[in-house]
Amino acid sequence: MCRGQTWATIPLLMALLLVSPVSSAPLRPKPRLHDPVNPGCITKGAPKEGALNVHLICHSHDDVGWLKTVDQYYYGANNSIQHAGVQYIIDTVVEQCQLNPDRKFTYVEQAFFHRWWTEQTPSMQKVVRGLVKRGQLQFINGGWSMHDEACTHYVSMIENTAFGHRFLKEEFDYVPTVGWQIDPFGHSATQASLLSAEVGFDALYFARIDWQESEVRTRERSMEMLWQGSESLGPDATVFTGAFLDGGYGPPPGFCFDQNQCNGGFPVMDDLCMEDENVKMYVDKFVAAAQLYANNTRSAGSATQNVMFLMGSDFQYENADGWYKNLDKIIHHVNSDGRVNVFYSTPVEYTAAKFKENITWPVKTDDFMPLANDAHSYW
């Protein structure tokens, strides 16, 4: 109580508050929809004709051994070297996808997923089978690991791929249809022909190509192409191929919401009662990034365009709630703005959308070797 105020004045003050006009302070908006996790967010969506469609690809790249051992990476041990615990990534992604049927996740490295799978109860395995059946959890590449392409023998590449594919077929009756070689340094024609086109992949995506080729392809809007990797097989071994515009496999600048890798990022604060409400800032930044990506694709200027935003990176989604809660808000507010159409997607769905575009794609017939970051930095 303020000094000098008496108890006798309290009833009078309360009466004045009841009859006085309501202040101009904004009231907290009521939830617009049923979403129990993030009230007010509409997250359902799909590609639309006549729109710039932004496919959000939720993913985590999990090296099967790099700075730590495979066991340390899985269990989250020895985090003084690198913070990474793959078991928690899969745990929380499965949990968050159950909370919202619109959410999706793409996973690659079967060495980790197989270990996690064997530790689950029958009831949890049933839940995961449901996510796979509904397309919320999708597997691409599907190898035991994401193998190198420069130093490996083709027999080892085949065995690595076959081992992971056999597990997915036996457990889920699942056959991967998209290649995802986002971390290797340089890409071989064997990967394109033998381990993409001839294994039945509809597309192959990766991040790193030589800086000079990247400059030319960006200028010519040819980062997406048809790759004929076999001189002898020719068009019979063709796979649709995409190299990522920025040479990496993370989100556009300012859109990382990972708790460990970017300290949670800067959250989307959409409460109108808050001083720091930042929806317009995020919407404008997102639309600008989408238009930048679209202007560097083959379909630039077309009525219908599709671009892919990779929402994730190395060992991300250990706390998937931080990612999905903010992405739910991004989807809702960007779609409410109306300039672009954004939704949860996967590389499989992105590929299907690209095939519907009436585009004549450039053709590549050699490999992506050697690889240099600049004039004096060769791998």
C-alpha positions in Angstrom: 0.0 0.0 0.0 1.3 3.5 -0.8 2.3 5.7 2.1 -0.5 8.0 3.3 -3.3 5.7 1.8 -5.9 4.6 4.3 -8.0 1.4 4.2 -11.1 3.5 4.1 -10.3 4.7 0.6 -10.1 1.3 -0.9 -13.9 0.7 -1.4 -14.1 4.2 -3.0 -11.3 3.4 -5.4 -12.8 0.1 -6.4 -16.1 1.7 -7.1 -14.4 4.3 -9.3 -12.6 1.6 -11.3 -15.9 -0.2 -11.9 -17.7 2.8 -13.3 -14.8 4.5 -15.1 -14.3 4.1 -18.8 -12.0 1.2 -19.8 -8.4 2.4 -20.4 -7.0 2.3 -23.9 -4.5 -0.5 -23.1 -4.8 -3.4 -25.5 -6.6 -6.5 -24.3 -4.9 -9.8 -24.8 -6.3 -11.3 -28.0 -8.4 -14.4 -27.7 -7.1 -17.6 -29.3 -8.3 -17.8 -32.9 -8.2 -21.6 -33.3 -8.0 -24.8 -31.4 -4.3 -25.4 -31.3 -3.5 -26.4 -27.7 0.2 -26.0 -28.1 0.3 -22.5 -29.7 -3.2 -21.0 -29.5 -4.2 -18.8 -32.3 -1.9 -20.3 -35.0 -3.2 -21.7 -38.3 -0.5 -24.0 -39.5 -2.2 -26.1 -42.2 -1.0 -25.5 -45.7 0.1 -26.8 -49.1 1.5 -25.4 -52.4 -0.9 -23.0 -54.2 -1.1 -22.1 -57.8 -0.2 -18.5 -58.5 1.8 -18.1 -55.3 5.3 -18.0 -54.1 5.3 -21.2 -52.0 7.9 -21.6 -49.2 8.5 -25.1 -48.1 9.8 -25.3 -44.5 12.1 -28.3 -44.2 12.6 -29.2 -40.5 15.7 -31.4 -40.3 18.8 -32.2 -38.3 22.1 -33.2 -39.8 23.6 -35.7 -37.4 27.2 -36.8 -38.3 27.8 -40.5 -37.5 31.1 -39.7 -35.9 33.0 -36.4 -36.4 34.4 -34.5 -33.3 33.0 -37.2 -31.0 32.4 -40.9 -31.2 29.1 -42.3 -32.5 28.2 -43.3 -28.9 29.0 -39.9 -27.5 26.9 -38.2 -30.2 24.0 -40.5 -29.5 23.9 -40.2 -25.8 25.0 -36.5 -25.5 28.3 -37.3 -23.8 31.5 -35.3 -23.8 29.6 -32.0 -24.6 32.7 -30.0 -23.8 33.8 -30.8 -27.3 30.5 -30.3 -29.0 26.9 -30.2 -27.6 25.0 -32.9 -29.3 22.7 -35.7 -28.1 20.8 -37.4 -30.9 18.5 -39.5 -28.7 17.0 -36.3 -27.4 16.5 -34.9 -30.9 14.4 -37.9 -31.9 12.6 -37.9 -28.6 11.4 -34.3 -28.7 10.7 -34.3 -32.5 8.3 -37.3 -32.0 6.7 -35.6 -29.1 6.2 -32.3 -30.9 4.8 -33.9 -34.1 2.2 -35.7 -32.0 0.9 -32.3 -30.7 0.2 -30.8 -34.1 -0.6 -33.0 -37.2 0.6 -30.2 -39.5 4.2 -30.5 -38.2 6.7 -32.5 -40.2 10.3 -33.7 -39.8 12.8 -35.1 -42.2 15.5 -37.6 -40.9 18.5 -39.1 -42.7 21.1 -41.1 -40.7 19.8 -44.6 -39.9 22.7 -45.5 -37.7 21.2 -43.2 -35.1 17.5 -43.8 -35.8 18.0 -47.6 -35.7 19.6 -47.4 -32.3 16.8 -45.1 -31.0 14.2 -47.4 -32.5 15.5 -50.5 -30.7 15.2 -48.7 -27.4 11.5 -47.8 -27.8 8.5 -49.6 -26.2 6.0 -51.2 -28.5 3.5 -48.4 -27.8 6.0 -45.8 -28.8 6.9 -47.7 -31.9 3.2 -47.7 -32.8 3.2 -43.9 -32.4 6.2 -43.5 -34.7 4.7 -45.8 -37.3 1.7 -43.6 -37.3 3.8 -40.5 -37.9 5.5 -42.2 -40.8 2.3 -43.4 -42.3 0.8 -39.9 -42.1 3.9 -38.3 -43.7 4.8 -36.3 -40.7 8.1 -38.2 -40.2 9.9 -38.8 -43.5 13.2 -40.5 -44.3 15.4 -39.3 -47.2 18.7 -40.6 -48.4 18.2 -43.5 -46.0 21.8 -44.7 -45.7 23.4 -45.8 -42.5 25.3 -42.5 -42.7 25.7 -39.7 -45.2 28.7 -41.1 -47.0 31.5 -39.1 -48.5 31.8 -39.0 -52.3 35.4 -38.1 -52.9 37.4 -40.7 -51.0 35.0 -43.7 -50.8 34.8 -46.7 -53.1 31.5 -47.2 -54.9 31.1 -50.6 -53.2 31.2 -49.0 -49.8 28.7 -46.4 -50.9 26.3 -49.1 -52.1 26.6 -51.1 -48.9 26.1 -48.0 -46.7 23.0 -47.1 -48.6 21.6 -50.6 -48.8 22.1 -51.3 -45.1 19.9 -48.3 -44.1 17.3 -48.9 -46.8 16.9 -52.5 -45.7 16.1 -51.4 -42.1 13.5 -48.9 -43.4 11.9 -51.5 -45.7 11.7 -54.1 -43.0 10.4 -51.9 -40.2 8.2 -49.4 -42.1 7.8 -50.8 -45.6 9.4 -47.5 -46.5 11.5 -46.7 -49.6 13.3 -43.3 -49.7 12.8 -41.4 -52.9 15.1 -38.4 -52.4 18.8 -38.1 -52.1 20.2 -35.7 -49.5 24.0 -35.3 -49.6 24.2 -31.9 -47.8 27.5 -32.3 -46.0 30.0 -34.0 -48.3 32.7 -31.8 -49.9 32.3 -32.3 -53.6 29.9 -34.6 -55.5 30.7 -37.5 -57.8 28.9 -38.5 -61.0 28.6 -42.0 -59.4 26.4 -40.6 -56.7 24.1 -39.0 -59.3 23.8 -42.1 -61.6 24.4 -45.2 -59.6 23.2 -44.0 -56.1 20.5 -41.6 -57.2 18.9 -42.3 -60.6 19.5 -46.1 -60.5 18.3 -46.6 -56.9 15.0 -44.9 -57.8 15.5 -41.4 -56.4 13.4 -38.7 -57.9 15.8 -36.0 -56.8 19.2 -35.3 -55.2 20.0 -32.2 -53.1 23.3 -31.0 -51.6 25.0 -27.8 -50.4 28.6 -27.5 -51.5 29.8 -26.8 -55.0 32.9 -25.0 -56.2 32.7 -21.2 -55.6 33.3 -20.4 -59.3 30.5 -22.8 -60.4 28.3 -21.5 -57.7 28.7 -17.9 -59.0 28.0 -18.9 -62.6 25.0 -21.0 -61.7 23.5 -18.3 -59.3 23.9 -15.7 -62.1 22.3 -18.1 -64.7 19.6 -19.3 -62.2 20.7 -22.9 -62.8 21.3 -24.1 -59.2 18.6 -26.6 -60.0 19.2 -28.9 -63.0 18.9 -32.3 -64.5 22.1 -34.3 -63.8 23.1 -37.1 -66.3 25.9 -38.6 -64.3 26.7 -41.6 -66.6 28.1 -41.1 -70.1 27.2 -44.6 -71.1 23.6 -44.6 -69.7 22.9 -41.0 -70.8 19.3 -39.8 -70.2 18.4 -43.2 -68.6 20.4 -42.2 -65.5 19.1 -38.6 -65.1 18.1 -37.2 -61.7 16.7 -33.8 -60.8 19.3 -32.1 -58.7 19.4 -29.0 -56.5 22.4 -27.2 -55.0 21.4 -24.9 -52.2 21.7 -21.2 -53.0 23.9 -20.1 -50.0 26.2 -23.1 -50.0 25.0 -24.3 -46.6 22.1 -26.3 -45.2 20.9 -24.0 -42.4 18.0 -21.5 -42.1 18.0 -18.1 -43.7 19.8 -15.5 -41.5 17.7 -14.6 -38.4 15.5 -17.7 -38.5 17.4 -20.1 -36.2 15.4 -21.1 -33.2 17.6 -23.9 -31.8 18.2 -23.8 -28.1 21.8 -25.1 -28.2 23.2 -24.0 -31.5 21.9 -20.4 -31.5 20.8 -19.9 -27.9 17.1 -20.2 -29.0 17.4 -17.4 -31.5 15.2 -14.4 -31.1 11.7 -15.7 -30.4 8.6 -14.6 -32.3 6.7 -12.4 -29.8 3.2 -12.0 -31.1 1.4 -10.8 -27.9 -0.1 -7.4 -28.7 0.2 -6.5 -25.1 4.0 -6.7 -25.2 6.3 -3.8 -25.7 8.6 -5.9 -27.8 6.0 -7.4 -30.1 7.9 -8.2 -33.3 5.6 -9.9 -35.8 5.9 -7.3 -38.6 9.7 -7.4 -38.4 9.7 -11.2 -38.8 7.1 -11.2 -41.6 8.9 -8.6 -43.6 12.3 -10.4 -43.1 10.7 -13.7 -44.1 9.1 -12.3 -47.2 12.3 -10.6 -48.3 14.3 -13.9 -47.9 11.6 -15.8 -49.9 11.7 -13.3 -52.7 15.5 -13.4 -52.8 15.5 -17.1 -53.1 12.8 -17.1 -55.7 14.6 -14.5 -57.9 17.6 -16.8 -58.1 15.6 -19.8 -59.3 14.8 -21.0 -62.8 11.1 -20.0 -62.2 11.9 -16.4 -61.4 9.0 -14.2 -62.7 6.6 -17.1 -63.0 3.2 -16.9 -61.4 3.8 -20.1 -59.4 7.2 -20.6 -57.6 8.5 -23.0 -55.0 11.5 -22.4 -52.8 12.8 -24.5 -49.9 13.9 -23.1 -46.5 16.0 -25.5 -44.5 15.0 -25.1 -40.9 17.7 -26.9 -39.0 21.4 -27.8 -39.1 24.0 -29.9 -37.3 22.5 -31.7 -34.3 19.6 -29.3 -34.0 16.1 -30.0 -32.5 17.4 -31.3 -29.2 14.6 -29.2 -27.8 12.2 -29.4 -30.7 9.6 -27.3 -28.9 11.6 -24.1 -29.4 11.7 -24.7 -33.2 8.1 -25.7 -33.7 6.5 -23.1 -31.5 8.2 -20.3 -33.4 7.7 -21.9 -36.8 4.0 -22.2 -36.1 3.9 -18.5 -35.5 5.9 -17.7 -38.6 3.5 -19.8 -40.7 0.4 -18.2 -39.3 1.5 -14.5 -39.5 3.3 -14.8 -42.9 0.2 -16.4 -44.4 -2.0 -13.8 -42.8 0.1 -11.1 -44.5 -0.6 -12.8 -47.8 2.5 -12.0 -49.9 3.9 -15.5 -49.8 2.4 -19.0 -48.9 4.4 -20.9 -46.3 3.8 -24.3 -44.8 5.5 -27.4 -43.3 6.9 -29.6 -46.0 9.6 -32.1 -46.9 12.1 -32.6 -49.7 9.7 -35.2 -51.2 6.9 -32.7 -51.4 9.1 -30.0 -52.6 10.3 -32.2 -55.4 6.7 -33.0 -56.4 6.0 -29.3 -56.6 9.0 -28.6 -58.7 8.0 -31.3 -61.2 4.7 -29.5 -61.7 6.4 -26.3 -62.7 6.6 -25.8 -66.5 10.3 -25.3 -66.6 13.1 -26.4 -69.0 16.0 -27.4 -66.8 19.6 -27.1 -67.7 21.5 -30.4 -68.0 24.8 -31.3 -66.3 26.9 -34.3 -67.5 30.1 -34.2 -65.4 30.8 -34.1 -61.7 31.2 -31.5 -59.0 34.9 -32.0 -58.4 37.2 -30.5 -57.2 35.7 -28.3 -54.5 37.1 -24.9 -53.5 35.7 -22.2 -51.2 37.7 -19.5 -52.9 40.8 -19.2 -55.2 43.2 -20.6 -52.6 41.0 -22.9 -50.5 40.6 -26.4 -52.0 39.3 -29.4 -50.1 
